[in-house]
Amino acid sequence: MELDIWLADRLVGRTETKDRGGKVRIVYDAAIIARHEPETPLLSCSLPIPGPSQPAKARAFLEGLLPEGRALETAAAQVRNVRLINGAPETAADTVALLAEYGRECAGAVVVVPAGSGTPSAGRYERLDDQALAAIVRDLPQHPIGADLARDIRMSLAGAQPKFLLARIEDRWCEPVEGAPSTHIVKPTTTWAHSARNEALVLNLGRACGLTDRKAWTEQMGDSTVLVAERYDRRTSGTTIMRLHQEDMCQASGIRPVDKYRIGRPSGQMARLLREFADSPRAEAARLFRQVAFRAVVGDEDGHGKNYSLLLEDGGVRVAPLYDSLCTLIYPELSGRMATPIGAQVSLAEVDRAALLDEARAMGLTGSDADGIVDDLAASLRSGMDSLDDSLTVGWPSATVIETVLARVDRLDAGQSLGEQPANVPRSIRTLDGETAQRQS
């Protein structure tokens, strides 16, 4: 089996599986090659035109479109003859088979269909009432991402956290069917107590800091409080939804999802990508550094390679908005060890202004630029806290997050290390049902 790969309404290439399914290449369509300059990162920075791609990088890009963890296990169990090993597709052919079934609605502008299927359908939407929304949340263990092959809901989205995709059409929640694009990502509260509210609060702080213009809030769906986050890779005009292309830093670097914690310091591979492909490398490095510093100050240890992304448009590359960020420090079972080191520091407790400035300089920023970014971040976090809507803070122990972040801002300004976990964590901010703590994002 082979795949046709589309970017929105353009057929850009197809897969070629070799060595009895052990290797896969992506070969660009001749018309696409003729239309673009050599080395253009149309589909991915790791797969520049004209290709064909290196098999390892093609596999990493394609695997990066799939979910991880239990969601991938459940999805794979529903596709004949697909095998996983160590939580990832065993062969390139397994990845191709999974995307043939689930690739109609992915991250960015990617639409994947079996080769020769023709132009993908625009799809359609089915309106959902409260009971239907509650059923989607309840059935997530059986239908990861909300996908349901029997109903031709063929969705895929990276990450290990339980989540599903919806579209907001004329102020109503709708289910995207037959490859229709979604507009929002919905995450129920699961392993970590109040995780949906925690993430909504932190993403709104990110918005106050200018790291995203996307809205995030919580709703009640069935028995679960869920995070609702607008997709930054979608643009809505009336009832028309357009896909915008993006890829995460692992895909851009040719790194498989199973290796997302091995991407290294932001000043390494991530910054090199910006120097090579961004139209304004220094401006994009500053944008990336703001996100790195924000995660450190709000106490988010999980800034791995799949939690930073790039927007790709007509060969241009820029850093995508902030997403998937919450204060992990309030969960005592977690280690506080950052997914990507900052300067010489690997711990949220030990990172300080000096480490942040070291990282910024290694990314190519001047000391004065980095100082200004850190000062502006601290001021924006304080003002952002003052302007938080009550809907983000009422009904859960939000004071623990707020006090933790503000204490870290104070230490940042004082030149001190940002500090340990809060001393007194309420019982209600511990893992639910006594489950073992594991990284989930």
ZAGUTI-150261 format. One record per residue: y, z, x of N, C-alpha, C, O in turn. Coordinates in steps of 0.05 Angstrom, whole numbers, plus 5000, padded with zeros to 4 digits. Last residue first. Layout:
% residues N
YZXYZXYZXYZX;...
//
This chain:
% residues 441
528855615041530555385038529955165057531254955057;525656065050524955895027526655635026525955455012;522156515092524356325089523656125068521456015067;519357075057519056835074521556665071522956675050;516657695041519057545047518457305066517157335086;511857784991512457775019514857595024515057385013;513958114930512857884945513557904974515658014981;515258514894514058594919512958364935511258404953;518058294851515158334848513758404874511358374877;523158024894522058074867519058114868517657984884;526458364947524758144937523458224911522758454907;532558664927530258654944528458444932528858344910;537058874898537258644916534958664937535458684961;535959324870535959074855536358834872536158604863;536859734906534159664900533959394886531959254890;542359564950541259664924538459574920537559354929;542759765016542259534999541159634973539059764973;546560025062545360115036545159875018547059795005;548259745107546559985110545160055084542860145084;547759035116549059275103547159505103544759475100;545658815182545458815153546859055141547159255155;550658825235548058835224548058795194550158745181;555858405265554658635254551958595241551158375235;559158075296559558075267557958295253558558365230;562658345353560258205341560258265311561258465302;569958295352567458435354565058265345565458055332;574958105345573558015368570958155373569858145395;577458205298577758415319576358335345576458485364;576057785266578757805274579157995297580957965314;570557925259571257675272574157685282574657605305;571058395230570058415258570658155273571258165297;573058195182574558385197573658395226575358405244;568657865167571257745173572957935189574257845208;564858265158564458075180566957925187567457865210;567058515113566758675138566358485162567358545184;566658085077569258175085569158345111570958325128;560958045072562557825083565257915093566057845115;559658555050558458465075560158245088560658255112;562658565003563258755024562058675051563358715072;560058144975562958134981563658315004565058245022;554658314972555358064986558258064994558958005017;555558784942554058794968554658544984555158565008;557958634896559558784915558158794942559558804963;554058424862555658234879557258374900557958264921;549358594831550658744853552158574872551658574896;551158314767549258344789550758484812553158504811;555158264730552458264720550358284742547958264736;560257864760559458064740556558034733555457814732;561457434794561157704805560057914785558958114794;562356954769560756954794560057234804558357264821;565657054727562956954721561156954745558656944743;570557174749568857394741565957304735564057464739;571956764807571856804778569957024771567857064784;575656954864573056894852573156954822574157154813;580257054893580456874870577756804857577656624840;579057384935580957484915581057304890581757404868;575657054965574557294952576457394929575457464908;579456684984577356604965576056834951575456804927;582356995019583656904994581656804974582056834950;578257085057579657305044580957215018580557344997;576956555071574956725059576156965045575357045023;581756385093580856255068578656425055578556435031;582156695139584156715118583156605092583656715071;577556505167577856785160579856825137579356975118;578855965173576556035158576756325149576156395126;583455995206583655885179581255965161581656025138;580956195252583056345238583456255210583656415191;577455775264576356035259578456205244577756345225;581155345273579055325252578055605244577755665221;584055545316585355495291583455475268583955575246;580155565356581455805347582755775320582555945302;579055005360577055195350578255455340577455555320;584054825380582954715354580954915343580954975319;584155105428586255155408585355055381585855185360;579754895456579855175449581855235427581355405410;577454265428579154425446579054715437578454775414;570754025419573354115408574854275429573654395447;565653905434567753715441570453795431572353635433;561654255429561654035409563853835415564053635402;563054635465560654475471560454235452559154035459;567154875436567854725460565454535468565954315477;564055115395566054905388566754745413566854495411;561155485424559755275410561655045404560954805406;565255825442563555685461562155445448561955225460;567056005393568855835409567255685430567855455436;562656315377563556095361565255905377564955655375;562556695418560256515415561056275398560356055405;567556955408567056815433564756615431564856395442;566757175357568656955360568156805386568356565387;559557265353562257355352564157115356563256895358;552857475339554857255341557657375338558057545321;549557905328550857895354552957675357554557685375;547557845276548958095283550558065309552658195312;545057365275547457395259548957645267551457645264;542657145339542557345317545157345302547357325314;543256835383541256745363541156925339539756865320;548256615429547256805410545256685390545556455383;551056285461548656415473547256605454545256735461;552855845411553355935438550756045450548655925449;548255965363551055915366551956025393551756265398;541855675344543555855359546455775359547055545355;539455595279540555455302542355645317544155765306;537556005247535855775251536855605274535155475288;538456675270539556425260537756195266536456185287;535557255246535557065268536456795257535256695238;534757605205537557575215537757385239539957355250;529857685181530257765209533157765218533857915236;528757985116529257755134530257855161531258075164;528658455088526158355099526558125118524758065135;533658545066532958685091530358585104530058615128;538258125045535458165041534258285067533858145086;543358035060542958255041540058295034539358475019;543557595093543657865105542958085086542158305094;544057125067541257225071541257505082539257635081;548256865025548257095044545457205046544557365030;547356145025547556405012547456625033546856575056;547255455016548155675032548355925015549455924993;546654885000544455065006545355295025544255335046;552354545030550454585008548354795018548254865041;558454205048556654445049554754455025555554385003;558653485053559653745045557553965048555153905051;557053105113556953155084557953435078558153595096;560652765162559153005156559353045125561453035113;559952045166561552295166559852525156557752485144;559851375185558351625184560351865184562151875201;559450685166560950925173559351175169557651195151;556150295145556050335173557750575183557550655206;557050365090557850115103558050155133559850055146;556251035095557350835077558350595094560150615110;553151655094553151395107554251185087553151165064;553852335108554352125088554651855103556151835122;549252805132551252605138551452415114549452355101;547953535133547353245127549753075134551953165139;544154125141546653975148545953675144543853585151;539254305129541454415114544154325124546254425115;535554115163535653985137537754105119538154015097;535954435209536654155211536754005184537953795182;538555075184536754905200537554605197539554545184;541355585171542555325175540955145193541755075215;540056105152538155885149539455615152538855425137;542956575152541356525176539956255175538856165195;549056755133546956565125545456485149546456335166;553857065134551257185137548957015127547157115114;558856855134557956955108555057075110554057175090;559156705188560856925178559857035151560057275146;555456285193555256525210556756765197555756985196;557355915157554756025153554456285169553256485159;562355795182562255915155559556045151559456275142;560855555230562155815231562055955203561756195202;558455085208556955265226558155545226556755745223;562854855181560454945166558755135183557755335172;566354765225567154935203564755035187564655275179;563254395254563754665265564654855243563755085242;563653935222561154065225561454355235560154535225;569153835228568053885201565354025203564854205188;569453745282570853975271569854045244569554275237;566453285284565453515298566853765288565553975285;569852945257567353015244566053255258564753415245;574052915293574653015266571953105253571953305239;571352685336572552945339573053075312572553305308;569552175316567652375325568852655327567552855319;570651755272572551955284570852195293570752405279;566251465259568651325266570651505280572151415297;559951665287562251715270564651555279565051505302;555851555325556051395301558551435284559251265269;556051855373555051585373555751425349556251185351;558152345359559452195380558551905380560151725387;554452495320557252445312558652285334560252105327;549852565352549852365330552752295322553352065317;551553005383551052735395551052515375552152295379;551553415346554153315356553853045370555652875368;545953455338547753405316550453285326551353085315;543853575390543153325376545153265354545853025351;548454045406546453865418546153615402547953445401;551554375377552954225398550954035412551853875429;547954655345549554445333550954265354551454025348;541754755381544554825375546054595362545454365367;535554535348537254635370540154685361540754675338;531454375316533554175322535454275343536754105356;527254675298527254605326529554415334529454295355;526754745244527854965259528054915289528855085304;524154275228527054305221528354535236530754535240;519054075231520354155256523354215252524854215271;517453895183516054125193517354235219516754465227;520553425177521353675164519953925175521154135175;521453085241519953135216520753395203521653585217;526952735266525352985267523953025241525253015220;530852345274528052275276526252515279524152495292;536052485263535052525291532252435295531252445318;536652395210538452245228537452265257538052095273;532952765190532452475187534052315207533052125219;535753235205533053175216532352885213531352765232;540453195177540553175206537853135218537553005240;539552785118539953035132539652995162538852785171;543652265089541152355102541652625115543952685123;546251855036546452085055543652125067541652025057;549851434992547751475011548351705030550551745039;550751544923552051524949549951594970548451774967;549851244859548651384882550251334908551151104913;553451344799552951184823551751354845552551584849;553251314731552751484753551951314777550151154776;557251234674555951104696555651294720557651424728;560251444634557351494632555851354654553351344654;565551574675564751554647561851634644561051854651;562951594734565251474722564551414693563151224687;560652004786560551944758563151824748565251924754;556751994843559451974833559251874804557851684798;552652374888552952224863555952224855557352414860;552152724929551352444934551252284908549752084906;553353224913555453084927554752794932556552634939;551453484851550553334874552953194887554453054873;553154144830553653854829552753714854553153814876;548454634814550254524835550654224831548654074829;546655214785547154934779549154834799551354944801;541755714788544055594801544255304792542255164791;539456104732539255884751541855814763544055844751;535756624708538456554715538256334737536856374757;530456554661531356544689534356484690535356304676;528056484613528156754623529456774651529556984662;532055944594529656104588530056384598532056514593;537355954634535455764622532755904618531455964638;543856114643541356224635539656004622540455884603;547455904702546855904673544256044668542756104686;552555904752549855984742549855954712551855984698;555355384795555555614777552755694769550755574777;559454944831556955084829557355334812559355464814;562554314848562454564833559554684833557654534834;564954034909562954034888562954314874563254514888;567753984953569353974929567453984904568353944882;567154385012565954224991567954204968569554384964;570254665047567854545057566354375037564554235044;574854955034575054665038572654535049572854305059;574255475021574755425050574955125055575255045078;572855454969575555564975576255515004578655505011;567655264976569655094963572455194969574255034974;565355714998565555475014567555275002568955145017;565656044953567256114977567555874995569655825006;561955764923564755774914566555864936568855774938;557355874953558355594951561155584941562755404949;557056434944557556334970558556044970560355974985;555956444888558356584899559056464926561356404931;551156154885553556064870556056184882558156054885;547756484916548556214925550956104911552655974924;547656944883548456954910549356684920551556664932;545356734836548056834835549256854864551656794868;540256594857541956384844544856484844546656324850;538257074876538756864895540656644883542356534896;536857554852539557464848540257224867542557184873;531557654897533057754875535957654875537257654896;527457134918529657314926531257394901532257224887;523756824888522857024907525057234913524557474913;527956604841525056644845524556874864524857114856;532356304798531956544814528956594817527656614796;532255574799531855834787531856064807531356014831;536855074811534955254825534655514809536555664806;538454414801538254674788536054834802533854734806;543153914815540854054824540754334812542854474812;545853344779545853634786543153724796541053624787;545052814767547752894776547853184786549653254801;540252274776541052544767543952604777544952454793;538851604755539951794775540752064761541652064739;532551384730535351424725536451634745535051824752;527051304733528651254756531651274752533251204770;524851454684524451174693526451104716527350884718;529751944666527151824662527151544673529251404673;533052554670533052274679530152164679528252284690;534952934616532852894635532852604644532752424627;541353264606539453054600537353034623537953104646;546153674576544053644596542053434587541053434565;552653434559549953514550548053484574548153294589;557553204570557353494567554653594556554553804544;556152664579557852744556557453034549557053104526;550952854618552052624604553552714580552352834562;548253064675550253164655551552914643553152784657;541453094693543952934691545653054669544753134648;537453464740538353404713540753214715541953184737;531853694777534253514775534853454746533053394730;529754324806529354084791532053934787534154054793;526154764851528654644840527854414822525654314824;523955234897523555114871526155014860528155154860;524955084966525655244943524955094917525354854916;524054715006521754874997522355034972520555124958;526354025013526654315011524254455000522554334987;528253404980527353565002527753864997529353944979;525753084923528053204936527053404957525153554952;524052604875523352734900525852844912527952704913;521252364813523452474829522352594854520052684855;519752054760518852024788521052104807522551934816;517352054701519552194714518752234743517152404750;513451834668514951654685517551794695519651664696;510052184645512452114629514351934645516551884636;506252264683505352174657507652084640507351914622;509152494725508252214727507452104701507851864695;514452864729512152844711511252554710512352394696;518853314763517453054761515053074743513653284742;521553764773521653664746520153404742520253284721;520453934823522853774820523353684791525253544785;513654014803515854064822518053854819517453614813;510154214756511753964758514154014777516454034768;507754704760506054464755507554204758506253994763;512155044770509755054787507854814784506654724803;515654904726516154804753513754824771513354644788;515355074674513154894683513554794712512054624721;519855384665517155504663515055334676513155444687;523854984668523755214687520955334688519955394709;522354674624522354554651522254774672520754754692;522955034582520254934588520154814616518154834630;528455104581526755334587523955244595522755364613;529854594563530654684590528954924599528154934622;527554594512526554404532527354484560525854454579;530654994488527755034490526654844511524854924526;535754764489535255014504532255054508531455144529;534754044494535854284481535054534498533754504519;536553434525534953684526536353904510538753944513;536052724520537552974517535653214515533453194504;534152274569533252414544534752684542534652844561;536051654596536351944594535452054567535851924546;533451134640534651234615534751534615533551664633;533450584688532550834675534050904650535650744640;534250134715536550324715535750584702537150784705;528549944755529849984729532150174732532150364748;528849564815528249814801529749834774532049744773;526648904821528949074819528249334804527249314781;519748884845522148774834524348974833524149204843;515049044868515549134841518049014828518449034804;513848934921513448724901514048804873513548644855;511549584939512449314947511849104926509749104914;513550134898511449974910512349694916513849574900;520050404914518150304895515850164910516350074932;525450834922523050724934521150644912520550804894;532150894936530250854914527850714926528050494938;537451244964534851134968533251124942533151314927;542351474967542151234950539351114951538950894940;540852174969542451944976542151714957541651754933;534152354950536752424961538252164970536951974977;531451974894531252134918534052224926536052174912;527551694848530051844849529952044872528552244871;522751444860524751294844527451434843529451304838;518351654888520751574903522951434887524751324898;513251804873515451994867518151894877520152034873;509451404887509351534860511951684853512751674830;510851244937510351034917510251154889510951014870;510951724963513551604955513151374936514951324919;505451804971506951994955509651874946510351904923;504151365003502851384977504451584959504751534935;507151485050507651235034506551265006507951184987;504451945066507351955060508051715042509451745022;499451735077499651935056502651955047503151995024;500651395120499751275095499951475072500451395049;501651755161503851595150503151475123504751455105;497652345146498152085159500651955147501652045126;498252835120496552815144497152565160497152565184;504453145102502552915098500952875124502052875146;504153865113505553605115503453385110501153425114;501454345118503754325100505254065100507354055089;497154245152499254435160501854395144504054405154;496153655119495153825140497553985151499653875158;494153325059496153465075494753615097492453685094;492452695029491652935043494053055058495752905068;490952304973492952394991492152665003491252844988;487452114934486752064962488952144982488952065005;492152084881489352044890489251984920490851824931;496452594866496252314876493552284889492852434907;496753124855496752944832496652654840496752474823;497153394903494653424887494453234864492353184853;502353294917500253144931497653164915496052974915;505153664885505553374882503253214894502353024882;503254144907502754074879503053774874501353654860;505154104960502254134955501554054926499553914921;510654074951509253844963506253864957504953664951;511454594931512154354915510754114925509853944909;509854924972508154914948508854664931507154544919;512854545025511554785015509854734991508454534989;517754055005516154195025514654415010515054464987;519153374982519453664982517553785003515953645015;521352785019519452935002520053225002521453325020;524552525055525252485026523552665008524152694984;522352615104524652765097525652725068527352885059;518452225107517652495101519952665092519652845075;521951805123520651795098519652075089519952145066;523651985175525551925153524251935126525352055108;518752035202520452275198522452225176522952405159;516951505202515451715187517151955182517052065160;520951275234520551185206519051395190519851455167;519951545281522451585268522351495239523551615221;514851355295515251645292517851695277517951885260;515550785298513850905277514451205273514451305251;521950505304519850645317518150795296519350915279;523449935262523850205271521450295288519250185287;525149245280523749455264523849725277524249745302;532349355276529649445273527749235285528649055300;537749215280536049055263533249165259531749065242;539949805246539349525244539549405272541249495288;537150455262539350265261538349975258536149915267;534750975248533550715242535750495241536050365220;537551435255535051405272533751135267531851065281;541451395217542251385245539851345264540151235286;539350985163539151235178540251185206539950965217;541150535136539250705122539150985136539051185122;545250365173545450315144543650505128544650635110;548050405226546250595214546450575183547550745170;547949825267549149955244547150155231544850075226;545749545309546049835312547549965289548350195292;549248925295547049075308547749375312550049435317;552748865232552648855261550249005272549249195259;550048535174551048765188550948725218549248585229;547748085150550348185138551548405155553948475151;542947995172545047795176547747895168549847805178;540048435153540548405182542848215187544548265204;539748295099541148535107541848525137544048595145;536547845101539247815091540948065098543348035103;531648055120533147865136536047845127537847815144;530548755113530648495101532448315117534548395127;527449155164529749085148529448795137528448625150;521849555164522849295172525149205153524749195129;519250125188521050025167522249775178523549775199;512350295200514950205209516650135185515550075163;507350785212508950625192511550545206512750695221;500550955228503350905235504750745214503550585199;495651025203496551225222499451195230500751395238;493450625172495150825159496251035177497551225168;490850315210489350435188490850665175489750875168;495150115240493150295252491750455230491450705232;500950105196499149995217497050205224497150435216;505249895145503350105154501349975173500149775166;511649755135509249625146507449845157508249975177;516549775082514849905102512649715111511749535096;522849435078520149505068518549635090519149605114;529749385057527549355075524849435062524749485038;533749355019534549355048532149315066532449215089;536149134960533649154975534349135004535348935013;541049484925540549294946537849344959537249564967;542849864890541949614878541349404899541049164893;541250404928542350344902541250084892538850064886;537450124973539750304973541350234948542750024947;530350094972532850004962534950214968534450454969;524449884998526450095000529149974993530149785005;517749784979520449674981522449894980522250084964;511749955013513950034997516349845001516749745023;504549845010507149845023509349905003508949894979;497650005017500050005000502550005018502650145038;
//
